[in-house]
Amino acid sequence: MSTGTRSITVGIDGSPTSLDAADWAAREARRRRLPLRLLHAGTGSAVSGRVPDVDVPAGRTRTALDRAAIQLSYAHPALDIIARRTGTPAVQALLAAAADTETLVVGSRGSTGFAGFEVGSVALAVTARAARPVVVVRAGELPEDERTPVTDGSPPDSAPYLPVVLGLDVDRPADDLIRYAFDTAAFRSAPLHVVHAWTRCDPYARAARGPRPEDTAERGDGEGRGLAGTLQPWRRRFPGTTVREHVVQGHPGPHLLRASARAGLLVVGREAGTGPGRSVRSLIRHAPCAVAVVPHG
């Protein structure tokens, strides 16, 4: 079977955080009905295997990749899982994998198996250069963290999904970014909350006492109309997705960080050919939910 880009790939390095990322990736692959590819990068001979046919040959110690593959195959028996190990350095191997997958998933921390890299540097390096969306999963991420809290004793996996939050700049709308957010919300049957933050750039207003309240309100109304116009064709394309628009004044980072506290996934963009900006790097480090960084443009 040739999966091409129709797969979800996750980097496995043996750390607890990478196993949390692998479990997140398995759930996402199941939601999207795609194969899951496990990739371990580092020194040593390359070994490939397809789960559940990942039996360890006589004389070879079971590796972290083997253990992760077996564990995920038991947790998700209907999922098509492919495990591969390569001696290519971590960032190089993950970037190559990202070009041949729908979404690449990495843990936010942990460097076991990724020799020579500081904590978190692999995730940041990959998100800065990957050709496709990269999801950074925080340490300790659990399946129930994606869903609304259960208070009536029902199974956690039956609870509705928390919103998907999209950070969007209407001055630079990006179809790839918007499409990813709408697709993700649709696969989860989750609401989509779109946050657009704007700031005043008028030097004369800054030099004076500040903008008049009516000027700020008028600017906010204009930004709201711009956001509504940008999202209108996507609302028609995804009629089953509940969309809520939030137009806020100020820098996007703090607003998105607050929104992520009530989100199942935070989706942000970066322009192709550039690395993530300061706000995106801060969100990767501090957001309490998984963060998807989508290249566009």
N, C-alpha and C positions, 0 to 999 in steps of 0.2 A: 504493500500500500504506500503510495506517495502522498504525503500530507501537504507538501508545499507550504504556502502561507496559511492554510486552513488548519491551524493548530495553535495551542498555547504552550509556550516553552518557559521553564523555570530553571534558574541556576541553583544547583545543590552544592554546598561546600562542607556539609557535615555539622554546621553550627545549628543550635536550636532555632535561630531566626530563619535560616534557610528552610528548615522543615516547616515552620509556620507559613512561609511563602509558598512552599510546595503544596500545602493543604489548601491555601487560598486559590492557587492556580488550578488545582484539581476541581474545586467547586466551580470556578469560572468556566473551565473546560466542559464540565457537565451541564452548566446552564446553557452554554452556546452549542452543545452537542459537537464538540471538537475533540480530537486526540490531544493527549497531554504528553509533552516531551520533557524528560528530565535530563539536564546537562551538568556533568561534573567536569570542571576544567582544572588542570594542574599537571604536575609531573607524574610519570608512570605510563605504562603501555595503555593504549586505548582499548577499551572493552565495550562492546555493544550488546544489548539484549532487549527483548520485548517481553514485557510483563503480561501474564504471570510466568512466562517461560524464562525466568531470570535465575534459574538454579545456579548455584555457585559450584564451579568445577572443583574436583578433588585437589587438595593442596593449595587452594587459594582462599585467603581470608575474606570473609564477607565484608564488603566496603560500605561506607555511608550511603553511596548511591544504591547499592543492593538493598540495604535496609529500608531506605526511603521508598524504593519502588515496591517492595513487598508490602510495606505498611499501607501505602496508598491503594494498592490493588485490593487489599482486604476492605478498606474503608469505602472504596468506590468500585465495586466489582464489575459494573457495566462500562467502565471507562477504559478506552484504548490507551495504554500507557507504553511509551517507548523510552528506554533508558540508554544513555550514551555517555562515555567518558572519553576525554581527549587530553592530550598533553599540552595543548595550546594554552598560553597564559590566559587568565580569567577574562580580562576586559576584551581582549581580541576575540576570544571564543564566543563570548556573549554577544558582541556586536555582530559577528558573522551569523549567529543564530537568529538575532533580531531581524536580519534582512530576509529570513526565510520562515517567518512565523507571523501570526496575526497579532499576538501580544507577547511581550517578554516580561517575566515576573522575577523580581529579585528581592532579597531581604534587605532591610534598611541597615542592619548591623551584622557583625560577625565576619571574621576573615579566615576561619579554619579551612584549610585546603586551598586558599587563595594566597599563596606565599608572597610576601613582600608588599602587601597592601594593608593600609591602615583601616581601622573600623569605619565603615560607611563609604570609603573612597571608591569601591567597585560600583556601588549603586549610583553614586554621583557621576562617575566617569561614563557609565553606560547610558544614563538618561541624557547626558550632554551630547551624545553622538549617535544614538541608535536611530535607524531609519524608520522604525515603527513604534507604536506606543509601548512604554515601559511602565509597569506598575510596581511601585516600591511598597512592600508590606512591612508594617512595623512589627517589632518584637512582641510576642505574646498575643498576636491577632487570633481570635477564636471565631468559629462560625456564627455564634450568637451575636457577635459584635456588629454584624451586618444587618441585624434585624431589630425591630422594635422590642423593648423589654416585655417579657411574659409575666403577667401578674395573676392569671387565673389557673395556673397549674398545667396548661396545655404544653405540648412539646415545643421547645425553642425553634425547631426548624419548620414549624407551621406558622410562625409569626410573620407578618408582612415585613418586607425589606425597608430599611431606612432610606431616606432620599439619596439620590446621586446629586452631588453638588458640582456645578460647572462654573469655573471662573472664565468670563468672556469679556473681551475688549471690543466694543461695537465699532471702534475706529479701525480695527484690524480683524474683522470676522474671518474665521477659518473653517471651511467646510469639513475638513478631516477631523478637527477638534469637536465641532458640534455633532457630527455624525457619530463619533465614538461615544459621546455622552448620551445621546438619544438611544443608540443601540444598547448600551449597557443598562439604561433604565428600563427599556422595553423587555430585555431578557429577564430582568428581575421583577417585572410588573411593579416597579418602584416609581415614585414621583421624581421629577427632575426639577431641582432648584437652580436657577441661573442667576449668578451674582455678577453685576457689572458695576465697577467702582470708577468714579471719575474725580478728577482734581482740577482746580482752577489753575490756569497757566498765564493769567493776565498780570504782567509785572506792575501795571499801574494800580491794579486792585491791591496788590501786596504792599505797594509803597504807601497807599492811603490807609484809611482805617480798616479796610476790608470790604468785601462785597456787600451790597445791600441784600437784605433777606429776600426781596422780590426778585433780584437778579439770580440769586442761588436757586430759588424755586423755579424760575423760568428755565434755567439751565438744566435742572433736574428733570423737568417735564420733557425737555428736548431729548435728553439722554434716554428717558423711558420710552419715548416714541421710536428712537433709533433701535433700542433693544427689541421692542415689539415687532418692528419691521424685519429685523434680522431673523427672528425666530418664527415668523408667520409661515413660511414654506415648510419648515420642519414640523410645526404643529400639524399641518395638513398631512405630511408624510407619516407621522406617528400619532394618529388620532386617539389611540388608547392610552397615551402617556399623559399624565397630569403634569403640567408645567407651571411653575411659579417663578415670577420675575422679581428680582430684587435689585433696585438701582440705589446705590449708596455713594456718599461723598467721602473721599479720602483715598489713601493708598490701598490696593487690593489685598495685600498680605494679611493685615489684621482682620479684615472682614471675612476672608476665606478661612482663616484659622478658627474664628468663632463659628462659622457655618459648619466646619468639619467636625465640630464636637457633637453635632446631631446628624451626621451623615454616615452612610455605609461605604461611600467611596467619594473621593475628591478628584475631579478631573481638571487639569490645567494644561496649558499649551506652551510650546516654545517654537520660535521660528526656525525652520530648517536651516542648517548651516551655522547656527549659533547655539551656545550652551544655555541651560536654564538660568534665568536671572536670579537676583538675590532673593526675591520673594518666593520663587519656586524652590530654591535650595532650602530656605527656611521652613517652608511647608513640608518638605520631605523629612526634615529633621524633627519637626515639632507637631505635625498634625496627628490627632489621635485615631485616625483611620488610614486605610491604604490610600496612596496617592498615585494617580495615573498621569503620566507626562506624555503628551501627544505632540509629535512634530507636525508642523503644517507650513504652508506657504512655499 
